[in-house]
Amino acid sequence: MNLYEKIAKREEKVSLVGLGYVGMPIAVAFAKKADVIGFDISKEKVELYKNGIDPTKEVGDEVIRQTTVEFTSEESKLKEAKFHIVAVPTPVNSDHTPNLNPVIGASKTVGRNLTKGSIVVFESTVYPGVTEEICVPILEKESGLKCGVDFKIGYSPERINPGDKVHRLETIVKVVSGMDKECLEDIAKVYELVVKAGVHRAESIKVAEAAKVIENSQRDINIAFMNELSIIFNKMEIDTKAVLEAASTKWNFLNFSPGLVGGHCIGVDPYYLTYKAEQLGYHSQIILSGRRINDDMGRYVVENLIKNLINADVPVKDAKVAILGFTFKENCPDTRNTRVIDIVNELEEYGLTPIIADPQADAKEAKREYDIEFNSIDEVKCMDAVVIAVGHDEFLNLSQEEMDKLFKNGPNSSKVILDIKGILNKSQYEKLGYRYWRL
């Protein structure tokens, strides 16, 4: 009987190492078909899950209460599992080089608790070669076991989209890879237990690693192109959204929008690919130019905010500015690697400290990561300018009367709205005389 069959019969367990926005939904999905140990080094996070609370809002409190996942922060529990899935973040350092510390730490943890006959599958986004060249030696050193003899490895890039209730683990084709044909089949069949959309067997681990890193690099480049178009059309006094609506009537036009590019994937993964390319003597041209455009959008937004304040005869140094939304994407509590922080920092260069309201954001995380505290939307009053930075549902439903209450009393021509996500009716606000600007 192979490992897949033992897992399907609940004779062997699956472990999930890393219970964040990606790992926890995977653990919950597998628990419907297998016995699952969910491990995270954060005792605080594990306690929340044990108490039926989902801080990520990915599956909801009710699902967490009902799941059979055994949540733990005791690494020795990993010895009970034979199929380990590592789903820890892979961020970049301040100089945009890969920060592999989380995946190295997870490899050490798994290695210390690895038993003979196990399979370890990495899901973290990495550049081609990391799994075999960095993770395997750590697993071997910590366990005293030999890869290919005592245990085997694979790679299956995560494709979960945080905050997306449609594209879930079960509904997205899963790319899987293994070090040999035998373990590839085991890995594929284990994932087929939960992935209804099916799996794609990549021909090697490096191919699977490369596939993941280019998915988000492609998206990053497309958004960078839209951001560049927005800058050009703004100079021409043409509305970018109107241009894109017209162009998208062509069947093969790719429908992307300008915006801030944050999160742990699109704004990060391209740097993993270009880092590896640099090591091999190739300096990226398209990928890095796209990154430069996207990394600069916070400054560009604030430049246009200042111009609009000046045109509204509002003294810049005394201006009161509110930012609605701080997370890296709509309807998601995650603030890590949000590019809204670029707007905050750039405003501070002008001596302006904005007040920030975000009913969805993880307030503790924002305080810890950025030393930022949120106001409630009810506390946003007497503003000169309002920046709608994230398209949360709460902001989509703001009426014109509710928007007006956020501003100081006075003519609409002195009220500045920056609608980064283009969620408001542009013509409505312009007819009413507001100084309305969007990407």
Secondary structure, 3 states (H helix, E strand, C coil): CCHHHHHHCCCCEEEEECCCCCHHHHHHHHHCCCEEEEECCCHHHHHHHHCCCCCCCCCCHHHHHHCCCEEECCHHHHHHEEEEEECCCCCECCCCCECCHHHHHHHHHHHHCCCCCEEEEECCCCCCCHHHHHHHHHHHHHHCCCECCCEEEEECCCCCCCCCCCCCHHHCCEEEEECCHHHHHHHHHHHHCCCCCCEEECCCHHHHHHHHHHHHHHHHHHHHHHHHHHHHHHHCCCCHHHHHHHHCCCCCCCCCCCCCCCCCCCCCHHHHHHHHHHHCCCCCCHHHHHHHHHHCHHHHHHHHHHHHHHHCCCCHHHCCEEEECCCCCCCCCCCCCCCHHHHHHHHHHCCCCCEEECCCCCHHHHHHHHCCCCECHHHCCCECEEEECCCCHHHHCCCHHHHHCCECCCCHHHCEEEECCCCCCHHHHHHCCCEEECC
